[in-house]
Amino acid sequence: MRKIFITTLILFFAGITFGQNDGAGNTGLSFLKLGIGARSIAMGEAFVSLADDGTAYIYNPARVNATENGNVTAMFNKTMMDMTTNFVGAKFRLNKFGIGIGLLKTTVSDIEVRNNPGAPIETFNSDNFSGGISLCYDIQNNFSAGITVKMLYEKIYIDEASGYGLDFGANYKNNNVSFAVVLANVGSMNELSNSETKLPTSLRLGASYIYRKDNFSITGALDGFKVLDGGALHTHIGIEGGYKDFIFLRGGYQTGYENKSFSAGLGLKYKSLYVDYAFQPYSIGFGSGNSISLGYNF
């Protein structure tokens, strides 16, 4: 009875949790589909052609050298089902080359174990981890390509598995317009309990435009996102208004998800330091998510 219960729990967390119509019955490691960075989350995760900080490790390795400066970004997120997400990323530019690194960890804590109805006999955590490096190269002045190589790890109760993933990205920029494409999470995992977890290989296409006038700026972004194995096609839309490169208001909208659509947030920047906040409400009783990011440009 206990073995059957644990096996069912593993299948649930490996393939269903946070599936959100993205091939949930066919793929696992759903944490690889989560939005990372408060700015991105506030803008509906329409970020594949905008990422210019440490989150380029997550969204598009071809944008690791999108700016001349280096950057370090850290994010904390607490969301539905008592899930916490922590991320630290950095990126550096070396002439035509760019290097990025990232560490991502998610935890669902205090999951109860029962043999039968009644009090739990113990609790455990479900943990997922990704860590790796991104490499980028400017093929031309306005066109870059990149790759991310990452180690993956998951642990549910007493079972654990590891593997690797690859992301491939390209970015084209002309003045204030950017276009990007990313194929993410190509790789494999070894067996978790009795079955191998399939990565949520996904394709993301995006475009963005930045308009500046005097002390004001407006940024608009549009992404198309799809998990290739059974995932729905989602549209991610984001907008950001800035004043004096100091304060920013953001909003986003996502289509095709069962439990989320709108998001919002704000940001403050002073010289090389910035802080961002994002709020994302969920439907059907899942509560809301709150994210905060801290960053430093150098």
Secondary structure by P-SEA (a helix, b strand, c coil): caaaaaaaaaaaaacccccccccccccccccccccccaaaaaacccccccccccccccccccccccccccbbbbbbbbbccbbbbbbbbbbbbcccbbbbbbbbbbbbcbbbbbcccccccbbbbbbbbccbbbbbbcccccbbbbcccbbbbbbccccccccbbbbbbbbbbcccccccccccccccccccccbbbbcccccccccbbbbbcccbbbbbbbbbbbccccccbbbbbbbbbbcccccccccccccccccccccccccccccccbbbbbbbbbcccccbbbbbbbbccc
